[in-house]
Amino acid sequence: MHFHQKPTEKPTEKPTEKPTEKPTENDTDVFSQRRQRLAERFTHTVFVVPSGVVSMRSHSVAYPFKSQSDFFYLTGLRAVSVAYLVVAGKHCHLLLPEISSESKLWEGEGEFDLPKDLSIEPLSRLDELLAEYCKNFDRIAFPFGRHSELDGLILRMGAYHRGRKAPHPLALVDCRTLIGILRLHKDETEIECLCEAGQRSSRVHRALMSKRLAGQREIEIANWIEASFLAEGMSWRAYGTIVGAGERTTILHARATERMVKPNDLVLIDAGGEWQGYCADITRTLPANGKFSNEQRAVYEVVLKSQKAAITSVRPGVSLEEVHLTARENLMAGLRGLGMSASEIEEKISILQPHGTSHWIGLDVHDPAPVVDDAGRSIRLEPGMCLTVEPGLYFREPGLRFSGIGIRIEDDVLVTAQGHEILTSVPKEISEIEELCSF
């Protein structure tokens, strides 16, 4: 089913047809193909990809667990802890711990469908498998610093291995760097999931615009957003929901507090849900009483024009840095229109806009794909790449015009052969926002 929007800034209606929920644990073809592509691209590398471990929230209560993104990307298994995928050329092994009868009784662990084309091995065989593969492969790829036991095992393997056929020692590389190269280009299934994450998250943002924010606490707004993600069928928030009101709009990652939203406040809301493992990332800045003040409106218009220009620049052949420069040039032009001198803008622009305009998005809200190639050159956008576009201005310095005003506007964008498609659909024109926010 096709969910892409036309390349437009206008919001679209909610899809009427229920999407196909892909990828699923039983649909192994796509994951097998990914493992094959990984092995074919890195023919001399053994990959050791852990699923992750359960972290404890308190004495007897664990945080909700989901498999780490690279593990899911290559296996389709969402919630298998303490497991390892080993990819060594055409050989692929899934190593699983022994599940006790007590765990099965209390947690139901071990009740999941395993890929049919993987060699299922006990976790105790990890040392043996790596020792064997180290004889013929040139390097081991694993996530540095994630698991101390795995770090120790592979560091020992990385020392001179007496059984190696090659005369040089094993090289070590972070697997996230290499797998991220594959994850940079999304296939049709991934794009459908990203679009659905964007549309479901957009519906939550649109619904929020019809609610009175003044008189609510930041934490109440955040809780409502996250409950609405669940009501939309999304099992996770893509990241910690950001809600900052008043002067807290100038804090880039303002975690929601007990602060009460005042009638004349702006409220910056950065929130996205996760659909089938894929993330949305949306930011809007709203007037708490439904109307922007003159100064709020002036800054908002500058940021909105910058975001539109940056989105328009997204097309094959352009780099993330060029998208950022387009956004910044428009911000600087807008600041001149607000009365700032050229020298003042040059001095303060890195303070007023302290972050980049874009990052990759996918299974992680900040997908760990590279931004430069092996030669250090900026990677150029190609069809299938997905990124955010999120310029902002933050007037933190007290006592000056616009002090305490922070504006950020963010959407998720897919690169296409023709240019781009916007995967999110939340109103952002001032007239649209004020109409939705009017009470």
N, C-alpha and C positions, 0 to 999 in steps of 0.2 A: 504494500500500500504506500502511496506517495504522500508525504506530509509537508513537503517543502513549500514555503511561501514564495511568491514572486519577490524580486528584489525591490522592496518598497519599505518606507518608513511607517506606513499606516498599519494599525492593528487589524488583525483578521479575526474572524469568528472561530469559536471552538470547533474542532473537527467533529462531525456527526457520527462518523464510523469508528468503532473501537479499533485501536491499532493492534497489529500482531505483536505479541510480546516476545521480542527477540533481543539478544540471543537467549536460548534456554539451555538448561543443563543436559537435555536429551539431544539437542541439535549439535552433534559433535563435528560435523564437517568443517564448519568455519574455524573451529579451534585447531583441528588437525592441520588445516591449510596454513594457519598462522605459525604453528610449530615448524612446519615444513619450510616456509619462507625464511624463518629465523635460522634454521640449520643450513639452508642453501646460501644465505647471505654471509654467515660467519662459519665457514667450513672447518676452521681449526680451533673453535671455541667450545668448551663444555659449559653449559648454563646450569646453574643451581638456583632455582626460584622458589623461595619459601612462601607458604600460604599465610604465615603470621601466627601469632599466639594470642590467646585470650588475656586481656589485661583486667586486673581486679580493681573495681571501683571502691570497694570497702572490704571488710573482713571476709564476708561470705557472698558478696554480690559482684558479678563481673559486668564490665561494660558490654553493650551489644557488639557482637563480632561479625565482621565480614572479611572475606579473603582479600589479601592485598591485590592491588589492581593488576600487576603483571601476571600474577598467578591466575587470576580470573580470565585475563585476556587470552591466555594460552591453554586453559583447561575448561573454562565455563563453569567451574565449581565456585559457588558464592560463599559458602559458609563452612569450609573444611579447615580446621586449625591444625597446627603442628604437622603439616604435610610439606613435601618437597617435590617439585618437578625437576627432573634432570633431563636435559636435551643434549645429546652428543651425536651430531650428525643424524643419521637415520634412526638412531636409537633414542627412544623416549620412555622414561620411567616415572611412575607416580609412586612415591614412597609415603606410606601411611603408618601412623602409630597403631599399636594394638589398642582396641577399644574395650575397656573393662565392662563386665556385665552390669556393674553399678552405674556407670555412665550411661549405658543404654537404658537402664531403668529410669534414671532421673532426667536425663537430657535428650534421650532418643538419639544419641550420637551414633554415627555409622550408618544411618538410614538415608542414603543418598545414592543416586545413580552415578556410576563411574564410567568414564569414557571407555568405549570398547577397544579402541586402538592404542591404548597405553599399556605398557607392562606394569602391572600392579605389584609392588614389592613392599616388604616390611621396612619400616624406618631404620631398623638396625643394619640394613645393607648399604647405607649411604657411604660409610667409610670405604667399604670394599669396592663399590662401584666407582667412586672417584679415584681410588688408587689404580684401578685398572685403566680408566680413561686417561689418566695423567701420563701414561706411557706413550700415547700417540697424539694427544692434542697439545697445542701450544699455549693455551691460556684458559683460565677459569673465570667465568663471569658470575658474580653474585652481588647482592645488595650490601655494600660496605656498612658496617656499624649497626645493622638491624638486629642481629642475633649473635651474642657473644660466643656461644658454642660453635656456631657455623663459622664465624670469623676465625676462631682458634684452629678449627679443623683445616680450613682452606689455607691459612697462613703456613701451617705445617706442610701441607701439600705443595705450597708454592716454593718451598725450599728445594734444594737440589734433590731430584728424585732418582734414585739409583737405577730404577727400571726403565727410565725414559730412553727412547730411541734417538731423540734429538739431543744435540750437545748443549743446548742452552736451557736455562731454568724456565719454569713456567711463569708466564705473565699473569697478573691479576687485573681485572677490570670490573667496574660496577655494571651489573647487568641492566640496571635501569637506563643507563646511557644507550646501550645497544638496542634493547627492546623499544625504547622511546623512539628510535628511528622508524620502526615499523608502525608504531602507534600514531605517528605524525599524520599519516594518510588514513582517513576513515573510509570503511567500505559502506555499502548501501545500508546494511543492517545497523551499523553504528550511527549513521546519519539519521535514520529513522528514530532511533532511541534518543539521540540528542535533540531532535526536533520535538519529540513528544515530551521530553523533560522540559524544554523551553516553553511549550504551549501550556502544559499543566501548571508550571510555575507562574506563567504570565496570567493565568486565570486567577491565581491567588493574589497577585499584585493588583489586578484590576478590581477584585472584590474589596481589597483593603482601601482602595481610593474612595469607596462609597461609605466608609466608616469614619466617625468622628474621632480624630486623634487627640485633640485638645482635651485634657482632663484624664487621659490614660497614662499609665506608667510605661516606660520603654519596655520593661520586661513583659507586660501584658500584651503589648503589640507583637513582640517576638514570639510569645507563646501562641498567640492566635495564628500567626503565619505558619508556624511549624505544625500546629494541629490541622491547619488547612491543607498542608502538603500531604498529610496522612489521609485526609478526606478525599484528596485527589488520587488516591491509590499509590502514592509514592512512599516507599518504605523508609527512606532516609532523607535528611536534609543534606545537601551537597557540602555544606561547611557551616560553621557557627554563624547563626543569623546575626547580622549587624543592624542595630537600631540606635541612632544617635540624634538627640533633639537639641535645638538651640545651639549654643556654642560647641556642643559635642558633635555637631556635623563636621567640624574641622579635624576630628580624630579619625584617621583612615579606617581603623578596624574597631569602632566603638562597640564594645559588647554591651548589650542591654542592661540597664541598671534600674533601680527603683525611682529614678528621676521622673517627675511628673511633666508631661508635655504641656507647655503653656500656649495660650491662644495665638500669639504672634510668632511662635517658633516655626522654623523649618524642621522637618524630620527626614533624615537620610536613612533609607532602608536598603540594605544589600542582602538579598536572600535568594536562594535557589534550592530546588529539590532535586532528587535523584530518581531516575527512571531506568529500571533494568540495569543498574550499575553506572549509568551515564548522567552527567551533571549539567545543571543549568546555573547561570551566574547572572543575576539581574540587579541593577541598582536604579532606584528612583529617589528623587528628593521632592518632598511634598510640603505644602503649606498646611500647618495644623488646623487653621480656621477656614481653609478652603480658598483663600485668596493670597497671592504673593504681594508683599509690600513692594514699593517702587525699587528699593535697593535689591531686594531678593530677586525681583523680576529681571533687573539689569544684569546681575551676575548669571542667572539661569540662562538667559538668552545667549550669552557669550559661550557657555559650556555646551548648550544644545547645538549652536552653529558649528562648534568645533567637532562635536561627535558626528554630526551629519557629514561634514567634510571628510572626516577620517573613515567613516563607513564607505562613502563613495569611492575612496582611494583603494579599497580592498579589491584586488583582482590578481590573476596570475602574473608573476614576474615582479611583484612588489615585495619588499621585506617588512617585517614587523617594525624595524627602525624607521622606515619611510612612513608607515602609518602613524607612528608616534610623532614624527616631525610635522606631518600634516596637521595633526591635532594641536601641537604646540604652536605652530605658526598662526593658526586661527585663534587660539587663546590669546596670544600676544597682540594680535590685531584687535581683538575685542577689548583687551585691557587699555589699549591706546584710545579706543572709543569711549572708555569710561573715565578718561582724563589722566591716566598715568603717563609719565614721560618715558621716552625710549630707554633712557639710562636707568630709570627706576625699575622698569619691566625687566631689563637685562639682569639687573642685580637680584631681583626677587623672584623671577619665574621658577627657579628650582625649589623655592620655598612654597610658592603658591601652587605649583604642580609637582609634588615630590615623588610621584610614581610614574611608571610607564603606562602607556595607553592600552597595551594589549598583552595577553598571554594565551597560550594554547589551552584548549579545554576538551575534555573527553571523559574517560573513566575517572580521572582526577580533575578537580576544579582547576588546578594548575597542572595540566598534563606534562609529565617530565620528558618532553620531546626537545631536541636541540634547537637552538636559534642560529647556530653557525655550523658550517660543515667542517670536515677534517682539515681543511686549509685555512680555517678561520674566517671564511667569507659568510656573509649573512645569507641564511637560507631564504630562497624566494618562494613566495606563495604559489601553491599548485592546487588544482581542483581536489577536493576531499579534505583539505585542511580546515580546522575549525578554531576560531579565536574569539576573544572578547574585544570590544572596543569601549573604553571607559575613561574618557578624559575627566578631569575634575579641577576645581579651584577651591582653595581652602585659605581663608583669611584669618589666620590665628593671632596675628599681632594686635594687641589691645590698643584702643584709643584712636584707631584710624577708621576712615570710611570703609564700610563693608566688614568691619571687624566682627568676628563670631559667625560669619556666613560660610558654610561649606556646601558645595554642590558637586555631585557626581552623577553621571548618567551612563548606564552600561547596558549593552545588548550582546547577544551571542550571534556570530556570523559564520556562515559556511562559504568557503571559496568555491566557485564554480568555473566552468570553462568560459562562461560569458561575463563573469565578474564576481557577484556574491549573492547570497540569499540570507535574509535575517531570520533567525530561528526563534526569536522571542517577539512578543507582540503586546507590549504594555504601552498605553498612551504616554506621550512625553511632551506634546505641544502644550504650551501654557493654557490655551483656551480649552483643550480637552481635559486637562487635569482640573482646572477650576470648575468646569461643568460637572465632572464626576465627584469632586470633593465638596460641592455646594450642598448645604443642608436646609 
